[in-house]
Amino acid sequence: MSDIKDFAEQSNAWPFQEARQITKRLSNKTPEKGYVLFETGYGPSGLPHIGTFGEVARTSWVRHAFHQLSDIPTKLFAFSDDMDGLRKVPDNIPNKELLEPHLGKPLTQVPDPFGTHPSFGEHNNARLQQFLDDFGFQYDFVSSTEQYRAGRFDETLLKILKNYDAIINVILPTLGEERRRTYSPFLPICPKTGIVLQVPVIEQNVDAGTIVYQEDDGTKTEVPVTGGHVKLQWKADWAMRWAALDVDYEMSGKDLIESVNLSGKICRILGGKPPAGFSYELFLDENGEKISKSKGNGLTAEEWLRYAPPESLSYFMFQKPKAAKRLYFDVIPRQVDEYTRMLEAYDTQEPKKQIDNPAWFIHMGEPTSERAHLSFNILLNLANVCHTEDKSVLWHFISRYRPDASPDTAPMLDRLVGYAINYYQDFVRPSKEYRKATDDERAALQDLAERLRALPADADAEAIQTEVYEVGKGDAFAELKDWFKALYEILLGQSQGPRMGSFIALYGRDESLQLIERAINGDDLAA
């Protein structure tokens, strides 16, 4: 522990930088509550998405880094804002007509259209917990509804009532003129309809702990601010949570920077201390536009996991959280290969370097001893030339190239084979576009074929790569990259591809020669 702590104190890995923020904030003293509290938030009006995964994963890595620096106990609250009113009926649910009469009610008071839980909020909470459990996160689930109704927030809600004017004066300058006339941090829950009301509060009774609002018909209604009779507007709610739960760390998206600052001011008015944290950049779609849940222009966690292992998604989330990144299908192969390279490098690194390795964080300090054996890119191209959905076909070539590997002895590789087939079927095959070789290219391919025949049958990837290079250095190509591009377009039907020496060694010399001869003869390689 002492060595790791020394290394952690000097590490430049961003989770350690964040963890050092927390130790500085605490002055290395255990909080009165007895633990350091990390929090992530979730709006259960829809199903959990890839942003939810990213926030919980990144927070978990900071928590893990903190454990290397301090012995103070920690907790991670996955907080669900399930007391929010249902604003609109989602498009991606069954039995939508069940929800229409319940618009405006807290999500935990809206029927479950799936018929599996007492409410829509509880259904989505269960999906969130299953989602987090599937990734192995360690957390405590916290429901907003339960906290409000159990009185956990009562003391802080009364502070908001007492400091009503001070809080209003912080919020009003950030609102438009019309919104300023009706704004209140308290959203009363109508005793008659159960709807979360967006109405002006016309009286605040601090001694009684109540607020008064006016109905549409002019009737005045008084409700307590405690016991779950009101719900706070979200910025005030966020600040209230920080103060009531004494949250020590919470990160959020860059689009919420102003909200973080505003909630921090309210938290201080309530006598609390805003948590440490940082603003992460948002994800972009294939066109460089911000991903939106309502637009559906992003990539879901479920979609990623059809084409790659969860660790590759973790790796993607780990890299440069403060930089905007494209989140689209074409980033997956590179993330898989970079993750597996990091994993393979881990055992060769000194301990002080190991804790900077993303694999150390992804596996919470205990990286798996499994290895990929082959790159995902190579597997994709093998699936490409084999035109197959059958894993055993790919394993026929793999086992010849790597006789020490089998589905049983190399389970990671076996999983990657399955992922590669899925990715090939859905993305590579539909976009394949072979072209015929030019006269100069046919001559170069003939030269390559002769060089391959001259090599020993068991020539390794390096020897093959050397011959591929030699052909490319000929007069037919202005630059070596033009030769490789020609190989990819003619033999594989794509503009980019693998290291050819490794690919030919895997696919087999004789099989590769047959492929090259077909290209020389002008055969249709797509068939």
Buried (B, 14 or more C-beta within 10 A) or exposed (E): EEEBEEBBEEBEBBBBEBBBBBBEBBEEEEBEEEEBBBBBBBBBBBBBBBBBBBBBBBBBBBBBBBBBBBEBEBBBBBBBBBBBBBEEBBEEBEEEEBBEEBEBBBBBBBBBBBEEBEBBBBBBBBBBBEBBEEBEBEBEBBBBBBBBBEEBBBEBBBBBBBBBEEBBEBBEEBEEEEEEEEBBBBBBBBEEEBBBBBBEBEEBEEEEBBBBBBEEEEEEBEBBBBBBBBBBBBBBBBBBBBBBBBBBBBBBBBEBEEBBEBBBBBBBBBEBBBBBBBBBBBBBBBEEEBBEBEEEBBBBBEBBBBBBBBBBBBBBBBBEBEEBBBBBBEBBBBBBBBBBEBBBEBEEBEEBBBBBBBBBBBBBBEBEEEBBBBBBBBBBBBBBBBBBEEBEBBBEBBBEBBEEBBBEEBEBBBBBBBBBBBBBBEBBBEEBEBEEBEEEBBBBBBBBBEBBEEBEEEBEBEEBBEBBBEBBEEEBBEEEEEBBBBBBBBBBBBEEBBBBBBBBBBBBBEBBBEBBEBBBEEEEBEE
